Amino acid sequence: MPAGYVIVQLKITDPENYNEYVQKVPEVIKKYGGEYLARGGEHQVVEGVDKFPRIVIIKFPSYEKALEWYNSEEYKPIKQIRLDNSEGINIIIKGI
């Protein structure tokens, strides 16, 4: 079964409040079998315009598990913290 990947590009608008998200989300990701592959590390934009400077990549055991995590009741209140304190895009993609 192909892995599922969550790819997030963010601009944090309120770092102090966003920190609560950073503290709470890893436990829920782990519960659904997710693991961070990249979490806001050093990067270079080699083409295009960087509108969202924070990049996060999370691997889940399957595409379905990634969707299950994203739509879970456990993640819902934590997700709201992110939505309230950042702007960006989230993609869930099935691996090959």
C-alpha positions in Angstrom: 0.0 0.0 0.0 1.5 3.4 -1.0 2.3 5.9 1.7 0.4 9.1 2.1 2.2 12.4 2.3 1.1 15.7 3.8 2.8 18.7 2.3 2.3 22.0 4.0 3.5 25.5 3.1 2.9 28.2 5.6 3.5 31.7 6.6 3.1 32.1 10.4 1.1 35.2 11.2 1.2 34.9 15.0 4.3 33.0 16.2 3.5 33.1 19.9 0.0 31.5 19.4 1.3 29.2 16.6 3.7 27.7 19.1 0.7 26.0 20.8 0.1 24.1 17.5 3.7 23.0 17.3 3.5 21.6 20.8 0.2 19.7 20.4 0.3 18.3 16.8 3.1 15.8 17.0 1.2 13.5 19.4 -1.8 13.3 17.1 0.4 12.8 14.0 2.1 9.9 15.8 -1.2 8.3 16.8 -2.1 8.0 13.1 1.3 6.5 12.2 2.7 9.7 10.8 6.3 10.8 10.9 7.9 14.1 10.1 10.3 14.1 7.1 10.8 17.9 7.1 9.6 20.5 9.5 10.6 24.0 8.8 14.2 23.3 7.9 16.6 25.3 5.8 15.6 25.4 2.1 16.2 27.3 -1.1 13.6 28.3 -3.6 15.3 27.6 -7.0 12.3 28.5 -9.1 9.2 30.5 -8.6 8.1 32.8 -5.7 8.1 31.7 -2.1 4.8 32.9 -0.7 4.9 30.5 2.3 8.4 30.2 3.9 7.7 27.3 6.3 7.6 23.8 4.7 6.5 20.7 6.5 6.4 17.1 5.0 4.7 14.3 6.9 4.7 10.7 5.9 1.7 8.4 6.9 1.5 4.6 6.3 -1.2 5.2 3.6 -3.1 8.0 1.8 -6.2 6.9 3.7 -4.4 7.2 7.0 -3.3 10.7 6.2 -6.9 11.7 5.4 -8.1 10.0 8.5 -5.7 12.0 10.6 -6.6 15.3 8.9 -10.3 14.8 9.4 -10.0 13.3 12.9 -11.8 14.7 15.9 -8.5 14.8 17.7 -6.9 17.0 15.1 -9.9 19.4 14.6 -9.2 21.7 17.6 -5.4 21.6 16.9 -6.0 22.4 13.2 -8.0 25.5 14.3 -5.0 26.8 16.1 -3.0 26.6 12.9 -5.7 28.2 10.8 -6.0 31.1 13.3 -2.3 31.8 13.4 -1.0 31.1 9.9 -1.9 31.1 6.2 -0.9 28.7 3.6 -1.7 25.5 1.7 -2.0 21.9 2.6 -1.8 19.0 0.2 -2.4 15.3 0.9 -1.0 13.1 -1.8 -0.8 9.4 -2.4 2.7 8.0 -2.9 3.8 5.7 -5.6 
